Amino acid sequence: MTHSNVATNMANKIAVVTGGSSGIGSAIVNRFVINGSRVISIDLKKPEFEIGTVQHFDCDLTDESAVSQVFEEIAKLHPRIDVLCANAGIVPAWSRIAETNFSDWKKVIDINVNALFLTISHGAKLLRKGSGTVVVTGSINSIKGDPNIASYVASKHAALGIIKSAALDLGRDGIRVNGVAPGPIATKALISRIEKRLKENSGTLDEYLAKIADQTALGRIATEEEVINTIEFLALELSSGITGQLISVDCGA
C-alpha cells in the first residue's frame, strides 16, 4: 500500500491517542494528522509544540472519574471513534527487586496497567462497531523478563493479557484489538536512561547502542518510524484479519 493509499484509508477517521504529547505518542499523532485523520490527544499536559488541528485533553489516566469525563467530552464532539491508540506508559529507573520501593512498583502498575484498562473500558463504548480498532503500545518486555525493571515487565505482561482478553470481548462487536512491541528504540527517553546508567558504569552512549544493535538479527536497533508504521498498519483495514496479536518491532532482538 502506497502512502497515498494509506492517507486515503485514514482520511477523516477519528483517532484517539493517549500519551500523545511526547515520544512515540507524539509521533503517532503526527502520522495520523499527515494522513488526514481527526486526532484527539489525551495526556497529563499539552505537547511543547502543538500539531495541526489536534484536539488535546489534559487528563490523569489513572483517575477513573477523569477518564470517564474526558471520554464523555469526546463523545459530544464525536459520537463514534475509529481508532484508539492506548499508548500512555512509563519506564522506571533500573532497580533490583529487593531494592524496589513498593510505591514505585504501584506507580508503574497504576499507569501501565490500570490506566490502560480505563482507556479501553471507556474508549470501547465509542468505537465504531464493525470497523473500530484498538492498538496498544506494549513492549518486548511483554514476552520476556528483565532483572532490573520487574515492575515494567509485570505491567507489560499484563498489557498483553488485556490485549488478548479485549480482542475476544470486543471482537463480538467487530472491533479489533492488537498491540505493538517495540524493542529498544533510540528515543530521547531511552538515551536519557542510558546516559544515567553510564554515569555508574564505563563506556559511551555509542558503544552501548552498538552493543544492543549487535544482539539483533538485523544488526541494528529498530527506529521510531518502524514502530509507527506498524501501529498504522494495525489501525488500517489492511490488517482486518488480525486481532489479539502483539507484533514485535525489534529487528529480531
C-alpha positions in Angstrom: 0.0 0.0 0.0 1.5 3.3 -1.0 1.5 6.3 1.3 -1.3 8.0 -0.8 -3.4 4.8 -0.3 -2.7 4.9 3.4 -3.7 8.6 3.6 -6.9 7.9 1.7 -7.6 5.0 4.1 -7.0 7.1 7.2 -8.6 10.3 5.9 -11.4 11.7 8.1 -11.1 8.8 10.6 -11.4 9.8 14.3 -8.4 8.7 16.2 -7.8 9.0 20.0 -4.2 8.7 21.2 -3.2 8.5 24.9 0.2 9.8 25.9 0.2 11.9 22.7 2.3 14.8 24.0 5.7 13.2 23.6 7.8 10.3 22.4 6.0 7.5 20.4 2.6 9.1 21.2 3.6 12.3 19.6 4.8 10.5 16.5 1.5 8.6 16.3 -0.4 11.8 16.4 1.8 13.4 13.8 1.4 10.4 11.4 -2.4 10.3 11.7 -2.6 14.1 11.1 -0.5 13.8 8.0 -2.8 11.1 6.8 -5.9 13.3 7.2 -7.3 11.8 10.4 -9.0 14.0 13.0 -6.9 13.3 16.1 -7.6 13.7 19.8 -4.7 13.5 22.2 -5.0 12.7 25.9 -2.1 13.3 28.2 -1.2 14.9 31.5 -0.3 18.1 29.7 -0.2 19.7 26.2 2.7 19.0 24.0 5.5 21.5 23.8 4.7 22.1 20.1 1.1 21.6 19.1 0.4 19.7 15.9 -2.1 21.0 13.3 -5.7 20.8 14.4 -5.2 18.1 17.1 -7.7 18.4 20.0 -5.9 17.9 23.3 -7.4 16.9 26.7 -5.4 17.2 29.9 -6.1 14.0 31.9 -4.6 11.8 34.6 -5.4 8.5 33.0 -5.1 6.7 36.4 -8.1 8.7 37.7 -11.3 6.9 36.7 -13.6 9.9 37.1 -11.2 12.0 35.0 -11.0 9.3 32.2 -14.8 9.0 32.2 -15.2 12.7 31.9 -12.7 13.0 29.0 -14.5 10.3 27.0 -17.8 12.0 27.7 -16.4 15.2 26.3 -15.1 13.3 23.3 -18.5 11.8 22.7 -20.0 15.2 22.5 -17.6 16.0 19.7 -17.5 12.6 18.0 -20.3 10.1 18.9 -18.1 7.4 17.3 -14.4 7.0 17.0 -12.5 4.7 14.6 -9.1 4.2 16.2 -8.0 4.1 19.9 -4.2 4.1 20.4 -3.6 3.2 24.1 0.0 4.4 24.2 0.5 6.1 27.6 3.0 4.5 29.9 6.2 4.9 31.9 9.5 3.1 32.2 11.0 3.1 35.7 14.6 3.5 36.7 16.7 0.4 37.0 16.3 -1.4 40.3 16.7 -4.9 41.5 13.6 -6.4 43.1 14.9 -6.3 46.7 15.7 -2.6 46.2 12.5 -1.6 44.5 10.2 0.6 46.6 6.6 -0.6 46.7 5.4 2.9 46.0 7.4 2.9 42.8 6.1 -0.5 41.9 2.5 0.7 42.4 3.1 3.8 40.2 4.2 1.7 37.3 1.3 -0.7 37.6 -1.2 2.2 38.0 0.0 3.9 34.8 0.9 1.0 32.6 -2.0 -1.4 33.7 -4.8 0.4 35.4 -4.7 3.4 33.0 -4.7 1.0 30.1 -7.7 -0.8 31.4 -9.6 2.5 32.0 -8.7 3.8 28.5 -10.0 0.7 26.8 -13.0 0.3 29.1 -14.3 3.8 28.4 -13.0 4.2 24.9 -14.6 1.0 23.7 -18.0 2.5 24.2 -17.3 5.0 21.5 -15.5 2.7 19.0 -17.4 2.1 15.7 -18.9 -1.4 15.7 -17.7 -3.5 12.7 -14.6 -1.5 12.0 -13.2 0.1 15.2 -9.6 -0.7 16.1 -7.5 -0.6 19.3 -3.7 -0.5 19.2 -1.9 -0.9 22.5 1.8 0.1 22.9 3.3 -2.9 24.6 7.0 -3.9 24.7 9.4 -6.7 24.1 9.1 -7.0 27.9 5.5 -8.2 27.3 7.1 -11.5 26.4 10.5 -11.5 28.1 11.9 -10.7 31.5 14.5 -8.2 32.7 16.3 -8.4 36.1 16.3 -4.6 36.5 12.8 -3.5 35.8 10.5 -6.2 37.2 7.6 -3.7 37.7 7.8 -2.7 34.0 7.9 -6.3 32.8 4.9 -7.2 35.0 3.0 -4.3 33.7 3.7 -5.1 30.0 2.9 -8.8 30.5 -0.5 -7.5 31.9 -0.9 -5.3 28.8 -0.6 -8.5 26.7 -3.3 -10.2 28.7 -5.5 -7.2 28.3 -4.9 -7.2 24.5 -5.9 -10.9 24.2 -8.9 -10.6 26.5 -10.2 -7.4 25.0 -9.8 -8.9 21.5 -12.1 -11.8 22.4 -14.6 -9.4 24.1 -14.8 -6.6 21.6 -14.5 -8.9 18.7 -18.1 -9.8 19.1 -18.8 -6.2 18.0 -16.4 -6.4 15.1 -13.7 -4.4 16.9 -10.1 -5.5 16.6 -7.5 -5.2 19.4 -3.8 -5.6 18.8 -0.5 -4.3 20.2 2.9 -3.3 19.0 6.0 -4.4 21.0 8.9 -2.1 20.3 12.4 -3.3 21.1 15.0 -0.7 22.2 14.3 2.5 20.2 16.7 5.4 20.3 14.2 7.9 21.6 15.2 10.8 23.8 13.7 8.9 26.8 15.8 5.8 26.1 19.0 7.8 25.5 18.4 9.7 28.8 18.1 6.5 30.7 21.2 5.1 29.1 23.2 8.2 30.0 22.1 7.9 33.6 23.3 4.3 33.7 26.6 5.2 32.0 27.4 7.5 34.9 27.6 4.5 37.1 29.4 2.3 34.6 32.1 2.7 32.0 31.6 3.2 28.2 30.0 5.7 25.9 26.5 6.1 24.5 27.6 5.0 21.0 29.2 1.8 22.5 26.1 1.0 24.4 23.8 1.4 21.4 26.2 -0.6 19.3 26.1 -3.4 21.8 22.3 -3.5 21.7 22.4 -3.5 17.9 24.9 -6.4 17.7 22.4 -8.5 19.7 19.7 -8.3 17.0 19.2 -10.4 13.9 19.4 -7.3 11.6 22.5 -5.9 13.4 20.7 -2.6 14.3 18.0 -1.3 16.5 14.6 -0.5 15.2 13.5 3.0 14.5 10.6 5.1 15.8 9.3 5.3 12.3 9.2 1.5 12.0 7.1 1.3 15.2 4.7 4.0 13.9 4.5 2.1 10.6 3.3 -1.0 12.5 0.8 0.9 14.5 -0.5 2.5 11.4 -0.9 -1.0 9.8 -2.8 -2.3 12.7 -5.1 0.7 12.7 -5.9 0.1 9.0 -8.4 -2.2 7.3 -5.2 -3.7 5.6 -4.9 -5.7 8.9 -8.6 -6.6 9.0 -7.9 -10.3 9.7 -5.6 -9.7 12.7 -6.7 -9.4 16.3 -5.4 -10.4 19.7 -1.8 -10.1 18.5 1.3 -8.4 19.7 3.7 -7.6 16.9 7.3 -7.2 17.8 9.3 -4.4 16.1 12.8 -5.1 17.4 14.9 -6.1 14.4 15.0 -9.6 15.7 16.2 -8.9 19.2 
